[in-house]
Amino acid sequence: MSILSMDVAPYRLSGRVYGTLLNHRSALELVSEAANAAPYKAAPQAPVLYIKPRNTLTGPVVVPDDVEELEVGACLGIVIGRTARAVSEQSALNYVAGYLIVCDVSVPHSVYYRPSIRFKARDGFCPMGPTVVPRAAVPNPDNLQIKVFVDDDLRQSATTRDLVRPVPRLLADVTDFMTLSPGDVLAVGAAAPAPRARAVLGPWLVDASDVPDPGNLELRTFVNGKLVQHGNTRDLITDVPGLIEYLSSFMTLNAGDVILTGTPEGVVNVNEGDEVICEIEGLGRLQNTLVSDAAFGRGI
């Protein structure tokens, strides 16, 4: 399914995503000293919002050349089902179409009230999905566990029970000063401190000294959770040292060049909306979701 469409009304996201700062108690506690100092001298009295523009919603996460790590802020996203303007806390959930996961990626920074768009709005900095879960299937959005894994390692565990403004109140407070339209997404706010992921080639660069034998690594590919490819670098026709020797015999390999050793059998066709995970033993997992040219906003 396209990242911009869903199976419940209004059937398509608008492309407008609003994030909420300091709405998780752990995030507010982390900056409490600064928040209570001049010029603010108090915690926020109203929701502090920022925008994740359309360029952040699709495509790969584009890593700035001068950044070594990225912050990963996982939070619940509220999908608006009908025009919400000055709604009451009691009726707020009636304006919700459903919920999804928002992965709010940021360049690490120390600005907590008004972060620069260059920290929050880089290409691909707001993956969402994997689908919109209808409101009826989530009886209590204020009692959900949120976990962040980096290379299968649990880096953060949080809950929406710890929101400063629970979902109904957040909707009421936000729509008190702005209108939310069908398909808009309001991210409720991430816990703190945000886990960090290495910001280098896929999913990160593992030092050669940490891979004692590149000729004995398991490789697996999953499509939508199904194992479709399984191999081992033991089965390379030309092993890693042999590839380097052969290629460098007729061409110069420069620092930073990458050699692809070849893929095992099991190549399959994939389609828009499919989630593809490639993993190599000891190196990690590379996860991508396919989107169409239309969803990416690009003509064919």
C-alpha positions in Angstrom: 0.0 0.0 0.0 1.3 3.5 -0.8 2.4 5.4 2.2 -0.1 8.1 1.2 -3.1 5.9 1.0 -5.1 3.8 3.5 -8.0 1.4 3.8 -10.3 3.6 5.8 -11.9 7.0 5.1 -10.5 9.5 4.0 -8.5 6.8 2.2 -5.5 9.0 1.5 -3.1 11.0 3.7 -3.0 14.7 3.0 0.8 14.9 3.2 0.6 17.3 6.2 2.3 15.9 9.3 2.6 17.8 12.5 4.9 16.7 15.3 4.5 17.6 19.0 7.5 18.5 21.1 7.8 17.8 24.8 4.6 15.9 25.0 6.1 12.8 26.6 6.9 13.1 30.2 10.5 11.8 29.7 11.1 14.4 27.1 9.8 17.2 29.3 11.8 16.0 32.3 15.0 15.9 30.2 14.8 19.7 29.5 13.0 20.7 32.7 15.9 22.8 34.0 16.2 24.7 30.8 12.5 25.0 30.3 12.1 26.7 33.7 15.0 29.1 33.1 14.7 32.4 31.3 13.2 33.4 29.0 10.5 30.7 29.3 10.5 30.1 33.1 7.8 27.4 32.8 6.9 24.3 30.9 4.9 24.8 27.7 1.3 25.9 28.4 0.1 24.8 24.9 1.2 22.2 22.5 4.5 23.0 20.8 4.2 21.9 17.2 6.6 21.6 14.2 6.0 20.4 10.6 7.4 17.4 8.8 6.9 18.5 5.1 6.2 16.1 2.2 9.8 15.6 1.3 10.3 13.8 4.6 7.5 11.2 4.0 8.8 9.0 1.2 12.1 7.7 -0.2 15.1 6.7 1.7 16.4 8.6 4.7 19.0 10.9 3.2 22.0 11.2 5.6 23.9 14.5 5.6 27.6 14.0 4.8 28.7 15.7 8.0 26.5 13.7 10.4 27.7 10.5 12.1 24.5 9.6 13.9 20.7 10.3 13.6 18.1 10.4 16.4 15.2 8.1 16.0 12.0 9.3 17.7 9.2 6.7 17.5 5.7 7.8 18.3 2.1 7.3 17.7 0.6 9.2 14.7 -3.1 10.2 14.8 -4.7 10.2 11.4 -7.6 12.8 11.1 -10.8 11.4 9.6 -12.9 14.6 9.3 -12.3 18.3 9.6 -11.5 19.1 13.3 -11.9 22.6 14.5 -12.2 23.6 18.2 -13.3 20.0 19.1 -13.9 19.1 22.7 -11.8 16.6 24.6 -14.9 14.4 25.1 -15.7 14.2 21.3 -12.1 14.3 20.0 -11.7 10.6 19.1 -14.8 10.9 16.8 -12.5 12.9 14.5 -9.9 10.2 14.3 -9.7 7.8 11.3 -7.0 5.7 12.7 -3.4 5.4 13.9 0.0 4.6 12.5 3.7 4.5 13.5 5.7 7.7 13.0 9.5 7.4 12.9 10.6 11.0 13.5 14.2 11.1 12.4 16.3 14.1 13.3 19.9 15.4 13.2 21.0 15.5 16.8 20.6 19.0 18.2 20.2 20.8 21.5 17.3 23.2 20.5 14.2 21.9 22.1 11.6 24.6 21.5 12.2 25.7 17.9 14.4 23.2 16.2 15.7 24.3 12.8 14.1 22.7 9.8 17.6 21.5 8.7 17.5 19.2 11.8 14.0 17.9 11.3 13.0 18.2 7.6 15.7 16.4 5.6 14.6 14.1 2.8 13.1 10.8 4.1 13.1 12.0 7.8 9.6 10.9 8.6 8.9 7.2 7.6 5.4 6.2 8.5 3.3 3.1 8.4 3.2 0.2 7.9 -0.5 0.8 7.5 -3.2 3.0 9.1 -5.0 1.0 11.8 -8.7 2.0 12.0 -9.7 3.8 15.2 -12.1 1.0 16.2 -9.2 -1.5 16.3 -7.4 0.6 18.9 -9.7 0.8 22.0 -7.3 3.0 24.0 -4.6 5.0 22.2 -3.3 6.2 25.6 -2.1 2.7 26.6 0.2 1.6 23.8 3.7 0.3 24.1 6.3 1.8 21.8 9.6 0.2 21.2 12.6 1.1 19.1 15.0 -1.5 17.9 18.3 -0.8 16.1 19.7 -3.9 14.4 17.4 -6.1 16.5 18.7 -4.5 19.7 16.0 -2.9 21.9 17.1 0.7 22.4 14.0 2.3 23.8 10.7 1.1 25.4 8.0 3.7 26.2 4.3 4.0 26.5 1.6 6.5 25.5 0.4 6.3 29.2 3.2 8.9 29.8 1.9 11.5 27.4 1.7 15.0 29.0 -1.4 15.6 26.9 -3.3 12.3 26.2 -4.7 11.9 22.7 -8.1 13.4 23.2 -6.7 16.4 25.1 -3.9 16.9 22.5 -6.5 17.0 19.7 -8.7 19.5 21.7 -5.8 21.8 22.5 -4.4 21.7 18.9 -7.7 22.3 17.2 -8.3 25.2 19.6 -5.9 27.3 17.5 -5.7 25.5 14.1 -7.9 23.3 11.9 -6.9 19.7 11.2 -8.1 18.3 7.9 -8.9 14.8 6.8 -5.7 12.9 6.1 -3.6 15.1 8.3 -1.3 13.3 10.8 -0.6 14.6 14.3 2.4 12.8 15.9 1.8 12.8 19.7 5.5 13.1 20.7 8.4 10.8 21.3 10.0 9.7 24.5 13.5 10.8 25.5 16.3 10.4 25.1 15.9 9.4 21.5 17.9 6.4 20.4 20.7 7.1 17.9 21.5 5.1 14.8 24.7 5.2 12.8 24.3 7.4 9.8 26.4 5.6 7.2 25.9 3.1 4.4 23.4 0.4 5.0 22.6 0.1 7.8 26.1 1.1 8.9 29.7 0.4 8.2 31.1 -2.5 10.1 34.9 -2.2 10.7 36.8 -5.0 8.9 38.4 -6.0 12.2 34.9 -6.9 13.5 34.3 -9.4 10.6 37.0 -12.1 11.1 35.8 -14.1 8.2 33.9 -12.4 5.4 33.9 -15.8 3.6 31.5 -17.3 6.1 28.5 -14.9 6.6 24.8 -15.8 6.4 22.7 -13.7 4.1 18.9 -13.5 4.3 16.2 -11.5 2.5 12.6 -11.2 3.7 9.7 -9.7 1.8 6.7 -8.8 4.0 8.2 -11.0 6.7 8.6 -14.1 4.5 12.1 -15.5 4.0 12.7 -15.5 0.2 16.5 -15.8 0.0 19.1 -17.5 2.1 22.7 -18.0 1.3 26.3 -17.9 2.7 29.4 -16.1 1.4 31.0 -19.6 1.6 29.3 -20.2 -1.7 30.9 -17.3 -3.6 32.6 -18.4 -6.8 35.3 -15.8 -6.3 35.8 -15.0 -2.6 36.4 -11.5 -1.2 40.2 -11.5 -1.4 39.9 -13.0 -4.9 37.5 -10.3 -6.0 39.8 -7.5 -4.8 42.8 -9.1 -6.4 41.0 -9.6 -9.7 39.4 -6.1 -9.9 42.5 -4.3 -8.8 44.5 -6.0 -11.5 42.9 -3.9 -14.2 41.4 -0.9 -12.4 42.2 1.2 -9.4 40.0 0.9 -6.3 39.9 4.0 -4.2 39.1 4.5 -0.5 35.4 4.5 0.0 34.6 2.4 -3.1 32.2 -0.5 -2.6 32.3 -3.9 -4.3 29.1 -6.0 -4.4 30.1 -9.7 -4.1 27.0 -11.0 -5.8 23.6 -12.2 -4.5 22.5 -15.9 -3.9 19.6 -17.6 -5.6 16.1 -16.6 -4.6 15.7 -13.2 -6.4 12.0 -12.4 -6.4 9.8 -9.6 -7.8 8.6 -7.0 -5.4 5.8 -4.5 -5.7 4.7 -1.1 -4.4 4.1 -1.3 -0.6 6.2 -4.3 0.0 8.7 -4.2 2.9 12.1 -5.7 2.0 14.6 -6.6 4.7 18.1 -7.7 3.8 20.3 -9.0 6.6 23.9 -10.2 6.8 25.2 -12.0 9.9 27.3 -9.6 12.0 26.5 -6.6 9.8 22.9 -5.8 10.6 19.6 -5.4 8.7 18.7 -3.1 5.9 14.9 -2.3 5.7 13.1 -0.5 2.9 9.5 -0.1 1.8 8.8 0.3 -1.9 6.8 3.4 -3.0 5.5 4.3 -6.4 6.8 7.3 -8.5 3.4 8.9 -7.9 3.8 8.6 -4.1 7.3 9.9 -4.4 6.0 12.9 -6.3 8.0 12.1 -9.4 6.8 11.5 -13.0 7.9 8.5 -14.9 
